[in-house]
Each structure stands twice: as C-alpha cells, then as structure tokens.
Amino acid sequence: MDGNIALIEAGGTKFIVGVGDVSRRILARTRIDTTRPEETIPAAIDWLRQQGGNFCAVGIASFGPLDLDPASPTWGHINRTAKPNWSDTDIAGPFGRALSCPVAIDTDVNGAALGEWMWGAGAETNSSLYITVGTGIGGGAVVGGHLIHGVSHPEMGHIRMPRHPADRDFAGLCPFHGDCLEGLAAGPSIKARWGASLSDLPSDHIGHEMIAWYLARAVTTFQAILEPARIILGGGVMATPGLIERVRTEAVAGSNGYFAGDAQKIIVAPMLGDDTGLLGALAISRRDSLALRPI
C-alpha cells in the first residue's frame, strides 16, 4: 500500500478524522461532533478533501453494531444501535465514493485490538484481547494475527453476568438486555447508581469494589474461552486510579485458583494512548485478513 490513508475513528460522541501513512505516522487530525449522519459524515469528508484528498485507502474504526459480511448488500452499514438517528446508516460507502478509493471497516474496539496487537501492549504475542470500558463496553480479540469474526463481529459487552451480592436491585441500563456486562459496568450505569463517575467516587466507595468484581468475572470468562496472552483493558472507566489493580486481584481471587498465568503480566493497560482510535483505523486498513473493498 503506497500513499496516505484516510482514517476515521467514528464514536458515538465524536468522530476523530485523520491522515496517516504506512510508517504509522499520524500526519493530521481533527475532531467532529457526532450529531446526525447527514451532518457528521459530510463534514468528515470535507475535512479530508481539504487535506489533499489523494488517498490510497480509507480505514474506518466505528461504533456498531456493523454489517461486516462482504457479500451483504448492507456491508459497511451501522445496524440497530442505541445511538439516535444512526441505525441503518451506510458509513463506509460515502467515504469510498467521495474519495474514490477502497475502504476497510471494522468496529472501533476491533481496531483498537488489532492496533494494540501490532504496535502496543499485545505486540509479540500470538493472541491478545482488548476490552474497552467507557460509555459502552466492547471487546475484540486477535488470534494468530487475525481478528476473530463469526457471522459478524463479537459483542463481548453483552455477555450475561452474575450479580454482585450488593447490586441485586439495580436493573441495568442496557436497552436490549438490562443487566449484561455493559448494562452493569459501563460509565452510564455507574452514574445511574451513584450520580458520579467511578473516578469521582471516594476510594472506599463500594462502587470501586463492585465494578472491579464485574470486570474480573468478564476477564476470567474470556480467559476460559480464549486463553489470550494479554487482556488489555482500556476506555474512560479504566482510567480510574487503582481499578486495574482491583480487577487483577479479584480475577485471581474469584477464579478459585483457576486463573492461568501471572495476572500482572496478562491483565494490562493499553499502550497507544490518544492515538488508539486512529491507529486502530490504520491497522484495519493494513490487515491481511480482509482485503480492502472498492466502493
């Protein structure tokens, strides 16, 4: 792949749009608020055209769910989503047509997983799992250099969870499942219970114990299924001081001796920092497991 690559990190709150090259440099970037598709997508395209518009490819790491079946007539569309106005939106097509180049698209968390495996906390391992804990919860896994896909992409945030003994009265906030992992441990569910983000709660508040308890059970579930060499925990909630240490401790304690390996080395923080989203889009555009699709 020669030339610059248009990069889109499409989030529910903001689009980060950038230009990258094959040496992993981010040459330019901007932020565009996520409002309605007919406003946000054209604004992103206009900015990319202002950067020269001569791109060899587009890489998109987007919130989902997404249709990623190459044979589907709605490939590259956002499916049914809780984000108002975005269900059934074609997010890949407009960029490919406007910029006259092929498009690669995957979920934002799959992009982060692939980027961290290629260049970050999962580098030099055969397998790694990335879980983001923020406004929502999602996960992506790389095994043998390939992202895991089935009929579509994984939806790890929607696994069903046991209930913490002190949390039986909270219904959960997931609009589809109520008390799945996302409904119990994502940022909005924390604010719904206690009126503040986890990082703003006192260090001895039960919320810290409870969220670590849920995340640790998710970690041990995914370890039992995939046995990844790294479990990378990112997202805004994970910026809470001491949370990752609590998750490690609870994962070991809660597994009754069945947690394999050194939790300190397996359960880790991301390494790509503020570039995670754009580098995820770049990783998606570069991967060998899915060819770029002409639009």
N, C-alpha and C positions, 0 to 999 in steps of 0.2 A: 504494500500500500504506500503510494507516494503522494505527497501533498498534505495540506492541512485538513483537519477533521472538525466538523461542526458538532458540538457537544451540548446535550440538553439534559439537565437534571430536573425532571418535572415532578415537583412536590405539590402537596395539597395546599400549601400556604404560598409558595413562591416557586418560580422557575429560575434556576441558575443556568445561564446560557454562556457558552464559552467557545473558544477556538483552541485546539490542541494540535500537536504534531506527533509523529511516530516515535520521537525520542522522549515522550511523556512530559513535555513542557506544556503548560497552560499559557497561551500567548495573550489572551484577553478574556474578560468575563464581565457579566452584568447580572443584575437581579431584576426580575419582572414579577409583580404580584400575580398570583393565581386568582383570577376573577372568573370570567366566563370563557369558554373555548374560543369564541369568535373574537375575543379581545386579546387574550394571552398568547395564543399561537401566532397570529399575525404580527404582534409586537416582537416576539422572539425571532421570527423570520426577517422582519425589517432590520433588526439589530445585526443579524448575521450578514445580511446583504451589505450593510454599512462597513463590515469588516473586509469586504472584497468580494464575498460571495462565491469564490472559486474553491470549492471543496471537493475532495475525492470521496467523501463518505459522511454520513450522519450517524452518530451514536446517541441513542436515547435511553436513559435510565428513568423510568416513570413509576409513579404510584399506580396502583392497579385496583382491581384485577385486570389483566390484559389478555387479549386473544393472541397467542403466540404460535398458533398452528399455521405453518406456511401454506397449507392447502385451503385454509379458510377464507371465504370472501370478506370476512371482517378482521383479517390479520392486522395487527397494529392498532386495534381499537381498544379503548378502555371499556370494560364490560360494566356490569352493575356495580356501582360504587356508592359509598355514603357521601362522597363529595358532591354537593348540589350542582346540577347542570352539566356534569361531566360523564354521566353514563352514556354508553354507545358512541363516544367521541372517537373519531379517527385522529389519532395523534401522530402516527408515522407518515401517513400519506401526504399531508400538506407540506411537510419539510422536504420530502423527497421530490415532490413535483416543483416546489418553488426553487430549490437549489440544484435541481437536475443531477442528482447523484443517488446512489443506493443508500439504503437505511438499514441499520441494525437496531433492534429494540429489545429490551427486557425490563424486568422490574427494577426499581431503584435498589432494593435490597439484594437482588441477584448481581447487579452491577457492583455494589459495594463488596459483596462476597468475592467476586472474581478479581476486582482490583486489589483487595487485601491479600488474596492468594498470590497474585502475580508480583506485587510490589510491597506488601505491607506485612501485617502480623502473621499471615498464613504462608509467607514465602518459604520455599524449600521444604514444604510438607507435601505429602501426597493427597491430603484431604483437610479441608477446613470448613467450618460453619460460621456464618455471620448472622447475628441476630440484632436487629435494631429495636430499641425500646424508647419510644417517644410518643408522639400523638397517636400512633398506632404501634403495633408490634408485627414484625415480619422476619422471615429468615430465608437465607439462601445457602446452598451447600455446593462445594466444589470437590469432586472426587476424581482422581486421576487426570486433573486438568480440565474437566468438563463440568459445567453446571448441571445439576440434577433437574430434569424436566420429566413430566409424565404427559398426560393429555394437555396439561397446561403447566404453570409454574407452581411451586409449593406455596401453601398458605399456612405457614407454621404458627402464626399468631392466633389461629383459630382452633388449636387443639383444646380439648376439654380438660379442665383442671379439677383436682380435688380441692376442697375448700379449707382454708386456714381456720383453725378452731375459733378464732375471734372474728371471723368475717362471714358468718353464715347468713346474716341479714341483708347483705348488700347484693342486689340483684345482678349487678354487672352492667356495663354500658355498651356492649357490642349490639348494634341494631339487628343483627342476624342470629346471634347465639346467646346473648346475655352474658353468662359467666364463663366464656372461654378465656384463654390466656390474655388476649388483648382487652377483653371486657373487664378483667380484674386488675391488670398490672400496668396498662398504658397510662400516659400522663392524664388524660381526661378522667379516668376512673379514680385516680389519686385525688384530684381536685374535687370530684363529686363527693368523696367520703369526708375529706378533711379541710376543704376550702383553700388549699395551698399546694404548690408543687412539692415534691418529695424533698428537694434540696432546701426548701424554706421551712420544713418542719424541724422541731428540736431533735437533736441527735438521739435522745432517748424515747422519741415518739414511737409507738407501736407500728406506725406505717413503714418504717425502715425494715423492721423485722418481717412484716407481712409481705412486702414487695420482694424482698430477698428470698423469702420462702417460696413464693410462686415462681420466680425466675429460676431458682435452684431446681425445682421439680421439672421445669421445662428443659433445663440443661441436662439433667440425668435421663429424661425421656429421649432426647435427641442423641445423647451418647449411647444409649442402649440400641437405638435404631441404626446409627451411622458410625459410631466409634471414631469421630474425627480427631485428628491430631491437635487441632486448635478449635476452640469455641470462642469466637470474637464477639464481645458484647459492646455495641455502640448505641448511639441515639441520645437524645437530650436527658432522659431519665437516668441513664448510666453515668452522667456527669456528676451525680450526687456523691459527695465525699463519702468514702467508705463502703459504697454499695457493692462494688465488685468483690471486695474482700468478704463481705457478708454472704454473697452468693457462693463464693468458693467454700466457705466454712459450712454453709447449710447444705451444699451439694454433697460434700463428703459425709456430713453427719446424717443427712436424710437418706443416703443410699445404703446404710447399714453395712458398710464395708464393700459394697459392690461397685463403687466408683473406681474405674481403672486409671492408673497413672497419677501423676503429680498435678493436682488441681491448680497450683500456682503457675505451671507451665501450659496447661491446657486451656484454662479459662482466662482470657487476656483481653486487654483493651485494643481498639484499632490503632493503627499507626499512620494512616494517611491524613488525618486531621481534617481541616476545612476543605481539602481537595477531594475528599472521598467520593462525593457525588459526580463531579466532572471526570475524575479518573475512572470511576465505575462506568460512565458512558464511553470513555475511551477504551476501556477493557472490553466492553461489549462489541465495539466496532472492530476490535482486533482479534477476537477469539477465533479459533479454528473450527470450533464445533458447530457453528451455524454460519452459513455463507451470508454475506450482505445481500439484501433483496432489492432489486431495482424497482422503482415505483413508476 
